[in-house]
Amino acid sequence: MGRLLLDAGVPIEFVAARQLSRAKKAARFIGGGKAIPLKDRRLAGATVILITTSDAAVGPVARALASFRKDWSGQVVLHTCGSLAASILDPFKKRGAAIGSLHPYQTIPSPSAGVRNFPGCFWAVEGDSRAVAVARRWVKALGGKSFAIAPEAKALYHLSAFLVCPTVVTLMDCSERLLREAGVPKNIIRPMLGIFVSETVRNFAEFGGRKSLTGPAARGDWATTRKHLAEIRRVCPEALPAYCGLLQMMAKLAGRKVPSECRDVS
């Protein structure tokens, strides 16, 4: 995000981290900003502070940085966590700063992936009007689209992302294991899964859930489901509860009822 903002003309004065070595590494990747430790009080002079830590670290970092000065009037502080509202930054707000949050509805497993994936994605923003104005301006500079989210809805919003990102990765990892067990050449498994899942996503985006649903649950083909259950018990028994739970959800989406013999997770 820092590299893209810098490329878009947003000045970056400092890049801070608990360990100076990490700050230096981040600054090199970004291509600008002076690397300093998080305890450096020069951070208090920044017009805008962007906190990009893990969710659990936002509160402690906010309290530590806010203590650097008594009056933060005229300054803006933002964080990028999807599950937390701007109110986690209240230590700044109590000292006069405008606070807000912006979160990309996008998967970012690495900095380089962020450079590739941020442009064009959607961002949830909320907070004080001055902070939201900065957030929206940055999102526009990144080529993204911003939308307002209610602070109390952040956890629900983040849950929606959880259900379609790390869960999909976990299921794809399980599918990779099953394909290896089935004797599919190792070198084609991931590309094959990538094409398959990408098309599934395109179908959902175009047609919605029910019209995109395929497979035995959509057809009411419980004979095939029973074969699945036998194989999953044999090869990947730890995935059985997930399979049965998802089968119930698929059947509901398709307007069908799962037979009792296909609901047993024992």
Secondary structure by P-SEA (a helix, b strand, c coil): caaaaaaacccccccccccaaaaaaaaaaacccbbbcccccccccccbbbbbccccaaaaaaaaaaacccccccbbbbbbccccccccaaaaaaaccccbbbbbccccccaaaaaaccccbbbbbbccaaaaaaaaaaaaaacbbbbbbbccaaaaaaaaaaaccaaaaaaaaaaaaaaaaacccccaaaaaaaaaaaaaaaaaacccccccccccccccaaaaaaaaaaaaacccccaaaaaaaaaaaaaaaacccccccccccc
